[in-house]
Amino acid sequence: MAYNMEQKQLFLQIHPEDNVLVALQDLPAGMEVRFGDKPVRLVSGVKAKHKFTIGALEAGAEVRMYGVLVGRTNAALPPGETITTQNIHHAADSVKLGERKLDWHKPDVSAFEGRTFMGYHRSNGTVGTANYWLVIPLVFCENRNVSVMKQALEEQLGYSKRLRDYEPEVDQLIRLYRAGSTVEDILNADITASKTQEGGQRLFAQVDGIKFLNHNMGCGGTRSDADTLCGLLAGYITHPNVAGATVLSLGCQNAQASILRGEIAKRDPLFDKPLYIFEQQLMGTETNLIREALKHTFAGLMQANQLQRQPAPLSKLCVGLECGGSDGFSGISANPALGFVSDMLVAMGGSVILSEFPELCGVEQELSDRCVDEATALRFIELMKTYNARAEAAGSGFDANPSPGNIRDGLITDAIKSAGAAKKGGTSPVTAVVDYPGVANKPGLNLLCTPGNDVESTTAEVGAGANVVLFTTGLGTPTGNPITPVIKLSSNTTLYERMPDIIDVNCGTIIEGTEAIEEAAHRILDYIIEVASGDTQPKAVQLGQDDFIPWRRGVSL
């Protein structure tokens, strides 16, 4: 990345081949900026995070960022023109099987040599960063019974995050209403917000919680959907952050218990965690089902409580890389910082997962060339082409991926968004390409086929083995996960200061020039170790943000 040196914090050229610059702050119309020895006068005002042309571009000309094709012009553009959805459209380079490009610059990790985290060691060699018990429905018909179990267990065992904190505010509003207050009085009233409070003391000190998952699948869709759901649930049950599970089945649904057991065996042939499966149609009344499920769950918690955290090398970390609510700074601050963290983890023998395939459109060639062998590269190309073809058949396509919020903040084509999003994966070789809902915990960089939807993708990364998730955002999102800590990193300081209740780490220091990417990466890895050891809870865990959405394998961008 090259800053202009005379006016350092005004704009940024990300790659030497780019023909557009990124505004680092709002720039007024008519302002003259100097790029190297070339003056560029801005045709119109350029908002921070948006891009403007360096020189004149003809109609149909390439627009390049991050050194790759990210769009083409709809009409001739003068120097200093802001690029928008009106004057450029999405375009990306075609992809083909190329030569292997496996050389990469391994970062210096001497500062972390010998470092460990305190984790829960499982019999299959994986290490958890937490210790949860799961209660899962095999079909949506059992969601109510899962909720009944939650009501019976959560608060009694000290796991409830009491969400009654705003009752005093409502009481105040009621008193104002009864006293004759007008609508204007109510809207102008100063009511004091309260914070979420934990429930009582935990009965089982070594169990971080009981997580009750709900979903709307298991029957009524295709048999393939049911098989995929069982694969995802098996990924959660065999996950290193899970001590055991209680599964509720109706009995007649497509997602049969036998399919779930088969998927568990695929992932862990010597599976030995407590697993209790109850079928309502066999057991009769709800009372019979719930009482047996409660007894077995309690017994399982007693076993889970016998585990203790013990030191583990950083190579036992499997980190999911995620972004959501991205902005024009995500690809030049938070995502490159995660890329450096990724390279550090890979250099130490750890695993990282890069997913969201619609957000890799435009960088397929680079990623396929980085695959360790041709078979892996062809697998990646095949999954990308098949996914996009299905999206186009449904009247969409990868080019429809950017959200209104993305576009408003400077990510105006999918290729621009993708080129920045891919920076999370660093520069190391791709060791595995995995289709959903498979396991992606091979040492090195794993590519996992998921949609770009934040929660669906995070859900999939955890099912694939991620025991920590790093989630970058430029606009802000509260997304979390039931069993894996999700660390939220802001691309800009304004967001970090505006939404401190959901953001854990600020990467806006990179934009401001007060911290280098490598320095931020070291700070992030230190924080990961704290979270993985249970010494610190990220905001999503504190808030009880337990988002869980399985990907129904239709088109979801």
C-alpha positions as CSV (number, residue, x, y, z in Angstrom):
1,M,0.0,0.0,0.0
2,A,1.3,3.5,-0.9
3,Y,0.2,6.6,0.9
4,N,0.7,10.0,-0.6
5,M,3.6,11.3,1.5
6,E,2.9,15.1,1.4
7,Q,-0.8,14.7,2.4
8,K,-0.4,11.4,4.2
9,Q,-3.9,10.8,5.5
10,L,-5.9,12.0,2.5
11,F,-5.8,9.0,0.2
12,L,-4.3,5.6,-0.4
13,Q,-3.2,3.6,-3.4
14,I,-3.6,-0.1,-2.4
15,H,-1.5,-1.7,-5.2
16,P,1.0,-0.1,-7.7
17,E,-1.2,-1.2,-10.6
18,D,-4.4,0.4,-9.3
19,N,-5.9,3.2,-11.4
20,V,-8.1,4.4,-8.6
21,L,-7.3,5.8,-5.1
22,V,-9.2,5.4,-1.8
23,A,-10.2,8.5,0.1
24,L,-9.2,8.2,3.7
25,Q,-11.3,11.2,4.7
26,D,-14.0,13.3,3.0
27,L,-12.5,15.3,0.2
28,P,-14.3,18.3,-1.2
29,A,-15.1,19.0,-4.9
30,G,-12.4,21.0,-6.7
31,M,-9.7,20.0,-4.3
32,E,-6.3,19.2,-5.9
33,V,-4.4,16.3,-4.5
34,R,-1.0,15.2,-5.7
35,F,-0.3,11.6,-6.6
36,G,3.5,11.3,-7.0
37,D,4.3,14.2,-9.3
38,K,0.8,14.2,-10.8
39,P,-1.8,16.7,-9.7
40,V,-5.4,15.3,-9.6
41,R,-8.3,17.7,-9.3
42,L,-11.5,16.2,-7.8
43,V,-14.5,16.6,-10.1
44,S,-17.0,16.1,-7.2
45,G,-16.7,15.5,-3.5
46,V,-15.4,12.1,-2.5
47,K,-16.6,10.6,0.8
48,A,-14.2,8.7,3.0
49,K,-13.9,5.1,1.9
50,H,-14.9,5.8,-1.7
51,K,-12.6,5.7,-4.7
52,F,-11.7,8.2,-7.4
53,T,-9.8,7.9,-10.7
54,I,-6.1,8.8,-11.1
55,G,-6.3,9.5,-14.8
56,A,-8.8,9.6,-17.6
57,L,-10.6,6.3,-18.5
58,E,-12.4,5.6,-21.7
59,A,-15.8,3.9,-21.8
60,G,-15.4,0.1,-21.2
61,A,-12.0,0.7,-19.6
62,E,-10.7,-1.6,-16.8
63,V,-11.0,-0.4,-13.2
64,R,-8.3,-2.0,-11.0
65,M,-7.9,-2.3,-7.3
66,Y,-5.7,-4.6,-5.2
67,G,-3.9,-5.2,-8.5
68,V,-6.9,-7.0,-10.0
69,L,-9.9,-6.2,-12.3
70,V,-12.8,-5.0,-10.2
71,G,-15.0,-3.3,-12.8
72,R,-15.4,-1.6,-16.1
73,T,-16.5,1.9,-16.9
74,N,-20.0,2.6,-18.3
75,A,-18.8,5.9,-19.9
76,A,-15.7,7.9,-20.3
77,L,-14.4,9.2,-16.9
78,P,-12.1,12.2,-16.3
79,P,-9.3,12.2,-13.7
80,G,-10.6,12.8,-10.2
81,E,-14.0,11.3,-10.8
82,T,-15.7,9.3,-8.0
83,I,-16.5,5.8,-9.1
84,T,-20.2,4.8,-8.4
85,T,-22.7,2.1,-9.3
86,Q,-23.8,4.5,-12.1
87,N,-20.5,4.9,-13.9
88,I,-18.9,1.5,-13.5
89,H,-20.2,-2.1,-13.4
90,H,-18.9,-5.3,-11.9
91,A,-16.2,-7.2,-13.9
92,A,-13.6,-9.8,-12.9
93,D,-10.8,-11.7,-14.6
94,S,-11.6,-15.2,-15.9
95,V,-10.0,-18.1,-14.1
96,K,-8.1,-21.1,-15.4
97,L,-5.8,-23.7,-14.0
98,G,-2.5,-22.1,-13.7
99,E,1.0,-22.9,-12.3
100,R,1.5,-23.5,-8.6
101,K,2.6,-20.4,-6.8
102,L,3.5,-21.7,-3.3
103,D,6.3,-19.5,-2.3
104,W,5.3,-17.1,0.5
105,H,7.0,-14.9,3.0
106,K,6.6,-16.5,6.4
107,P,6.2,-13.9,9.1
108,D,8.6,-13.7,12.1
109,V,6.8,-15.5,14.9
110,S,9.6,-15.5,17.4
111,A,7.6,-13.3,19.7
112,F,5.1,-16.1,20.1
113,E,7.6,-19.0,20.3
114,G,6.6,-21.3,23.1
115,R,3.3,-19.5,23.8
116,T,0.4,-21.6,24.8
117,F,-3.3,-21.2,25.5
118,M,-5.3,-23.0,28.2
119,G,-7.8,-25.3,26.5
120,Y,-9.9,-28.4,26.9
121,H,-8.1,-31.4,25.4
122,R,-10.4,-34.0,23.7
123,S,-9.6,-37.6,23.1
124,N,-9.3,-37.2,19.3
125,G,-6.4,-34.7,19.7
126,T,-8.3,-31.5,19.2
127,V,-8.4,-28.8,21.8
128,G,-11.4,-26.7,22.8
129,T,-11.3,-23.0,23.7
130,A,-14.6,-23.6,25.7
131,N,-16.6,-26.4,27.2
132,Y,-20.3,-26.4,26.3
133,W,-23.2,-28.9,26.4
134,L,-25.5,-28.9,23.4
135,V,-29.3,-29.5,23.2
136,I,-30.2,-29.9,19.6
137,P,-33.5,-30.6,17.6
138,L,-33.1,-32.9,14.7
139,V,-36.2,-31.3,13.2
140,F,-38.0,-28.0,13.7
141,C,-41.0,-29.9,15.3
142,E,-38.8,-30.3,18.4
143,N,-37.9,-26.6,18.8
144,R,-40.6,-26.1,21.4
145,N,-39.3,-29.0,23.5
146,V,-35.8,-27.6,23.3
147,S,-37.2,-24.3,24.6
148,V,-38.9,-26.2,27.4
149,M,-35.6,-27.7,28.4
150,K,-34.0,-24.3,28.2
151,Q,-36.5,-22.8,30.6
152,A,-36.1,-25.7,33.0
153,L,-32.3,-25.8,33.0
154,E,-30.6,-22.5,32.1
155,E,-31.5,-20.3,35.1
156,Q,-31.5,-23.1,37.6
157,L,-28.0,-24.1,36.7
158,G,-26.7,-20.5,36.7
159,Y,-26.3,-20.1,32.9
160,S,-29.1,-17.5,32.3
161,K,-28.2,-14.1,31.0
162,R,-31.1,-12.2,32.5
163,L,-32.6,-9.9,29.9
164,R,-35.1,-8.2,32.3
165,D,-32.8,-5.2,32.7
166,Y,-35.1,-2.8,30.9
167,E,-38.1,-3.5,33.1
168,P,-37.4,-0.4,35.2
169,E,-37.4,1.8,32.1
170,V,-40.8,0.3,31.0
171,D,-42.1,0.9,34.5
172,Q,-41.0,4.5,34.2
173,L,-42.9,4.9,30.9
174,I,-46.0,3.4,32.4
175,R,-45.9,5.9,35.3
176,L,-45.5,8.8,32.9
177,Y,-48.5,7.5,30.8
178,R,-50.7,7.1,33.9
179,A,-49.7,10.6,35.0
180,G,-51.1,12.0,31.7
181,S,-47.9,12.4,29.7
182,T,-48.3,13.1,26.0
183,V,-46.6,11.3,23.1
184,E,-44.1,14.1,23.0
185,D,-43.4,13.9,26.7
186,I,-42.8,10.1,26.3
187,L,-40.4,10.7,23.4
188,N,-38.5,13.3,25.3
189,A,-38.3,11.4,28.6
190,D,-34.9,10.6,30.0
191,I,-35.0,6.9,30.9
192,T,-31.9,5.2,32.2
193,A,-30.7,2.1,30.4
194,S,-29.5,-1.0,32.3
195,K,-26.9,-3.6,31.5
196,T,-27.4,-7.3,31.0
197,Q,-26.8,-9.2,34.2
198,E,-25.7,-12.8,34.6
199,G,-27.8,-15.3,36.3
200,G,-26.9,-17.1,39.5
201,Q,-23.6,-18.9,40.3
202,R,-22.9,-21.8,38.0
203,L,-23.5,-25.2,39.5
204,F,-20.9,-26.8,37.1
205,A,-17.9,-24.5,37.2
206,Q,-16.0,-26.2,34.4
207,V,-19.0,-26.1,31.9
208,D,-19.2,-22.7,30.2
209,G,-22.8,-23.2,29.3
210,I,-25.7,-25.2,27.9
211,K,-26.5,-24.1,24.3
212,F,-30.0,-24.7,23.0
213,L,-30.0,-24.6,19.2
214,N,-33.1,-24.0,17.1
215,H,-33.6,-24.2,13.3
216,N,-36.3,-24.6,10.7
217,M,-35.0,-27.7,8.9
218,G,-35.0,-31.5,9.2
219,C,-38.1,-32.2,7.1
220,G,-40.2,-30.8,4.4
221,G,-37.2,-29.9,2.2
222,T,-35.1,-32.1,0.1
223,R,-33.4,-35.2,1.4
224,S,-30.2,-33.6,0.5
225,D,-31.1,-30.7,2.8
226,A,-31.7,-33.2,5.6
227,D,-28.4,-35.0,5.0
228,T,-26.6,-31.6,5.0
229,L,-28.2,-30.6,8.3
230,C,-27.1,-33.8,9.9
231,G,-23.6,-33.1,8.7
232,L,-23.6,-29.6,10.2
233,L,-25.0,-30.9,13.5
234,A,-22.4,-33.6,13.6
235,G,-19.8,-30.9,13.2
236,Y,-21.1,-29.2,16.3
237,I,-21.4,-32.4,18.3
238,T,-17.8,-33.4,17.5
239,H,-16.5,-29.9,17.9
240,P,-13.6,-29.5,20.4
241,N,-15.6,-26.8,22.2
242,V,-18.4,-29.3,23.0
243,A,-18.4,-31.9,25.8
244,G,-21.5,-33.7,24.8
245,A,-25.0,-33.4,23.5
246,T,-28.7,-34.1,24.0
247,V,-30.6,-34.6,20.7
248,L,-34.4,-34.4,20.4
249,S,-36.0,-36.3,17.4
250,L,-39.6,-36.5,16.5
251,G,-39.1,-39.8,14.6
252,C,-40.7,-39.6,11.2
253,Q,-38.6,-36.7,9.8
254,N,-36.1,-36.8,6.9
255,A,-33.2,-36.0,9.2
256,Q,-33.0,-39.4,10.9
257,A,-30.9,-40.2,14.0
258,S,-29.1,-42.9,12.0
259,I,-27.9,-40.2,9.5
260,L,-26.6,-38.1,12.3
261,R,-24.7,-41.0,13.8
262,G,-23.2,-41.8,10.4
263,E,-22.1,-38.2,10.0
264,I,-20.5,-38.2,13.5
265,A,-18.6,-41.4,12.7
266,K,-17.2,-39.7,9.5
267,R,-15.8,-36.9,11.5
268,D,-14.7,-38.8,14.6
269,P,-14.6,-42.6,14.1
270,L,-13.7,-43.1,17.8
271,F,-16.3,-40.7,19.1
272,D,-16.6,-41.1,22.8
273,K,-18.4,-38.0,24.1
274,P,-21.7,-38.5,26.0
275,L,-24.5,-38.4,23.3
276,Y,-28.2,-38.9,24.2
277,I,-30.8,-39.1,21.5
278,F,-34.5,-39.2,22.4
279,E,-37.3,-39.9,19.9
280,Q,-40.7,-38.4,20.9
281,Q,-42.9,-40.8,18.9
282,L,-41.3,-43.7,20.7
283,M,-41.5,-42.2,24.2
284,G,-45.0,-41.0,24.0
285,T,-45.9,-38.0,26.2
286,E,-43.9,-34.8,26.3
287,T,-43.5,-35.4,30.1
288,N,-41.7,-38.7,29.4
289,L,-39.5,-37.1,26.8
290,I,-38.5,-34.1,28.8
291,R,-37.9,-35.9,32.1
292,E,-35.6,-38.5,30.5
293,A,-33.8,-35.7,28.5
294,L,-33.3,-33.7,31.7
295,K,-31.9,-36.6,33.7
296,H,-29.4,-37.6,31.0
297,T,-28.4,-34.0,30.3
298,F,-27.7,-33.4,34.0
299,A,-25.7,-36.6,34.1
300,G,-23.8,-35.5,31.0
301,L,-23.0,-32.1,32.7
302,M,-21.6,-33.9,35.7
303,Q,-19.2,-35.7,33.3
304,A,-18.3,-32.5,31.4
305,N,-17.6,-30.8,34.7
306,Q,-14.7,-33.1,35.4
307,L,-12.6,-31.6,32.6
308,Q,-10.0,-28.9,33.3
309,R,-8.2,-26.4,31.1
310,Q,-4.6,-27.4,30.3
311,P,-1.8,-25.8,28.2
312,A,-2.0,-26.3,24.5
313,P,0.3,-25.1,21.7
314,L,-1.0,-22.4,19.4
315,S,-0.9,-25.0,16.6
316,K,-4.2,-26.3,18.1
317,L,-6.0,-23.1,17.2
318,C,-8.4,-23.4,14.2
319,V,-9.5,-19.8,13.4
320,G,-12.4,-18.9,11.3
321,L,-12.1,-15.7,9.2
322,E,-15.3,-13.8,8.7
323,C,-16.5,-10.3,7.7
324,G,-19.9,-8.6,7.8
325,G,-21.2,-5.1,7.5
326,S,-18.0,-4.4,5.6
327,D,-17.0,-0.9,4.5
328,G,-14.4,0.7,2.2
329,F,-11.8,0.5,4.9
330,S,-12.3,-3.2,5.7
331,G,-9.9,-4.3,2.9
332,I,-7.1,-2.0,3.9
333,S,-7.1,-2.2,7.7
334,A,-8.9,-5.0,9.5
335,N,-8.8,-7.7,6.8
336,P,-5.1,-7.3,6.0
337,A,-4.4,-7.4,9.8
338,L,-6.3,-10.7,9.9
339,G,-4.3,-11.9,6.9
340,F,-1.1,-11.3,8.9
341,V,-2.5,-13.1,11.8
342,S,-3.5,-16.0,9.5
343,D,0.1,-16.2,8.1
344,M,1.4,-16.2,11.7
345,L,-0.9,-19.1,12.7
346,V,0.0,-21.1,9.6
347,A,3.7,-20.5,10.3
348,M,3.2,-22.0,13.8
349,G,1.3,-25.1,12.5
350,G,-2.3,-23.8,13.1
351,S,-5.3,-23.8,10.9
352,V,-7.4,-21.0,9.4
353,I,-10.6,-21.1,7.4
354,L,-11.5,-18.6,4.7
355,S,-15.1,-19.0,3.5
356,E,-17.9,-16.8,1.8
357,F,-17.3,-18.0,-1.7
358,P,-19.4,-15.2,-3.3
359,E,-16.9,-12.8,-1.8
360,L,-13.9,-14.5,-3.5
361,C,-15.2,-13.5,-7.0
362,G,-12.4,-11.8,-8.8
363,V,-9.6,-13.3,-6.8
364,E,-10.1,-16.9,-7.9
365,Q,-7.0,-17.0,-10.0
366,E,-4.7,-16.0,-7.2
367,L,-6.3,-18.4,-4.8
368,S,-6.4,-21.3,-7.2
369,D,-2.7,-20.7,-8.1
370,R,-1.9,-20.9,-4.3
371,C,-3.5,-24.3,-3.9
372,V,-1.0,-27.0,-3.0
373,D,-1.8,-29.2,-6.0
374,E,-3.8,-29.1,-9.2
375,A,-6.6,-31.3,-7.8
376,T,-7.2,-28.9,-5.0
377,A,-7.1,-25.9,-7.4
378,L,-9.6,-27.6,-9.8
379,R,-11.9,-28.4,-6.8
380,F,-11.9,-24.7,-5.9
381,I,-12.6,-23.6,-9.5
382,E,-15.4,-26.1,-9.8
383,L,-17.1,-25.1,-6.6
384,M,-16.9,-21.4,-7.5
385,K,-18.3,-21.9,-11.0
386,T,-21.1,-24.3,-9.9
387,Y,-22.2,-21.9,-7.1
388,N,-22.3,-18.9,-9.4
389,A,-24.1,-20.8,-12.1
390,R,-26.8,-21.8,-9.6
391,A,-27.1,-18.2,-8.5
392,E,-27.5,-17.0,-12.1
393,A,-30.1,-19.6,-12.8
394,A,-32.1,-18.2,-9.9
395,G,-31.9,-14.7,-11.5
396,S,-29.0,-13.5,-9.4
397,G,-25.2,-14.0,-9.4
398,F,-22.1,-13.2,-7.4
399,D,-22.3,-9.6,-8.7
400,A,-25.5,-9.1,-6.6
401,N,-23.6,-9.8,-3.4
402,P,-22.8,-6.3,-2.1
403,S,-25.5,-5.0,0.3
404,P,-26.9,-1.5,0.3
405,G,-24.7,-0.8,3.3
406,N,-21.6,-2.1,1.5
407,I,-22.3,0.1,-1.5
408,R,-23.0,3.2,0.6
409,D,-19.6,2.8,2.2
410,G,-17.6,2.3,-1.0
411,L,-17.9,-1.4,-1.9
412,I,-19.7,-0.8,-5.1
413,T,-19.0,-4.0,-7.0
414,D,-18.6,-7.6,-5.8
415,A,-15.0,-7.7,-7.1
416,I,-14.1,-4.7,-5.0
417,K,-15.7,-6.3,-2.0
418,S,-14.1,-9.7,-2.7
419,A,-10.5,-8.3,-3.3
420,G,-10.6,-6.8,0.1
421,A,-12.4,-9.7,1.8
422,A,-9.8,-12.2,0.5
423,K,-7.1,-10.3,2.4
424,K,-8.2,-12.1,5.6
425,G,-6.6,-15.3,4.2
426,G,-3.1,-13.9,4.1
427,T,-0.5,-15.2,1.6
428,S,0.2,-18.8,2.6
429,P,-0.6,-21.8,0.3
430,V,-4.1,-23.2,0.3
431,T,-3.9,-26.7,1.9
432,A,-7.5,-27.8,1.5
433,V,-10.7,-26.9,-0.3
434,V,-13.8,-28.2,1.5
435,D,-17.5,-28.1,0.5
436,Y,-20.2,-27.4,3.1
437,P,-20.7,-28.9,5.7
438,G,-17.4,-30.6,5.8
439,V,-14.5,-30.4,8.2
440,A,-11.8,-27.7,7.4
441,N,-9.2,-28.0,10.1
442,K,-6.2,-29.1,8.2
443,P,-3.0,-27.2,9.2
444,G,-2.7,-24.3,6.9
445,L,-5.2,-22.2,4.9
446,N,-8.5,-24.0,4.3
447,L,-11.1,-22.7,1.8
448,L,-14.7,-23.6,2.9
449,C,-17.6,-23.2,0.4
450,T,-20.3,-21.1,2.2
451,P,-22.6,-18.2,1.3
452,G,-21.6,-14.7,2.0
453,N,-24.4,-14.3,4.6
454,D,-22.6,-13.6,7.9
455,V,-24.4,-15.9,10.2
456,E,-24.7,-18.8,7.7
457,S,-21.0,-18.6,7.0
458,T,-20.0,-18.3,10.7
459,T,-22.3,-21.2,11.5
460,A,-20.6,-23.3,8.8
461,E,-17.0,-22.3,9.9
462,V,-17.7,-23.4,13.4
463,G,-19.2,-26.7,12.2
464,A,-16.0,-27.2,10.1
465,G,-13.9,-27.0,13.3
466,A,-13.2,-23.3,14.1
467,N,-12.6,-22.9,17.8
468,V,-12.2,-19.1,17.5
469,V,-13.7,-16.8,14.9
470,L,-12.3,-13.4,13.9
471,F,-15.0,-11.2,12.5
472,T,-14.2,-7.9,10.8
473,T,-16.8,-5.2,10.3
474,G,-16.9,-1.6,9.2
475,L,-20.5,-0.8,9.8
476,G,-21.1,-2.9,13.0
477,T,-22.9,-6.2,13.6
478,P,-23.6,-8.1,16.8
479,T,-23.1,-11.5,15.3
480,G,-21.9,-14.4,17.5
481,N,-22.1,-18.2,17.8
482,P,-23.4,-20.6,20.4
483,I,-20.2,-22.6,21.0
484,T,-17.2,-20.6,19.6
485,P,-16.1,-17.2,20.7
486,V,-16.5,-14.6,17.9
487,I,-14.0,-11.7,18.2
488,K,-15.3,-8.5,16.5
489,L,-12.7,-6.2,14.9
490,S,-13.6,-2.7,13.5
491,S,-12.1,-1.4,10.4
492,N,-12.3,2.2,11.6
493,T,-12.0,4.0,15.0
494,T,-15.4,5.8,14.5
495,L,-17.2,2.5,14.7
496,Y,-15.1,1.3,17.6
497,E,-16.1,4.4,19.6
498,R,-19.7,4.4,18.5
499,M,-20.5,0.7,19.2
500,P,-18.2,-0.3,22.1
501,D,-20.7,-2.8,23.3
502,I,-20.1,-5.1,20.3
503,I,-16.6,-4.4,19.1
504,D,-13.6,-6.0,20.8
505,V,-10.6,-4.8,18.8
506,N,-10.0,-1.5,16.9
507,C,-8.1,-1.7,13.6
508,G,-8.8,1.9,12.7
509,T,-5.3,2.7,14.0
510,I,-4.0,1.3,10.7
511,I,-6.0,3.9,8.7
512,E,-4.8,6.7,11.0
513,G,-1.2,5.6,10.5
514,T,-0.5,5.2,14.2
515,E,0.0,1.4,14.0
516,A,1.4,-0.9,11.3
517,I,-0.5,-4.0,10.1
518,E,2.1,-6.2,11.8
519,E,1.8,-4.4,15.1
520,A,-2.0,-4.8,14.9
521,A,-1.7,-8.5,14.1
522,H,0.5,-9.1,17.2
523,R,-2.1,-7.3,19.3
524,I,-4.9,-9.4,17.8
525,L,-3.0,-12.7,18.4
526,D,-2.4,-11.7,22.0
527,Y,-6.1,-11.1,22.4
528,I,-6.9,-14.5,20.7
529,I,-4.8,-16.3,23.3
530,E,-6.6,-14.5,26.1
531,V,-10.0,-15.5,24.7
532,A,-8.9,-19.1,23.9
533,S,-7.7,-19.5,27.5
534,G,-11.0,-18.3,28.9
535,D,-9.4,-15.2,30.5
536,T,-11.4,-12.8,28.4
537,Q,-14.9,-13.0,27.0
538,P,-15.5,-11.2,23.7
539,K,-18.5,-8.9,23.5
540,A,-20.6,-11.4,21.5
541,V,-20.2,-14.0,24.3
542,Q,-21.0,-11.4,27.0
543,L,-24.2,-10.5,25.2
544,G,-25.2,-14.1,24.7
545,Q,-25.3,-13.6,20.9
546,D,-25.9,-17.2,19.9
547,D,-26.6,-16.9,16.2
548,F,-27.1,-20.3,14.4
549,I,-28.5,-20.5,10.9
550,P,-27.8,-23.7,8.8
551,W,-27.4,-23.1,5.1
552,R,-30.3,-24.5,3.2
553,R,-28.3,-25.5,0.1
554,G,-30.3,-23.3,-2.3
555,V,-29.0,-20.0,-3.5
556,S,-28.1,-17.8,-0.5
557,L,-25.8,-14.9,-1.1
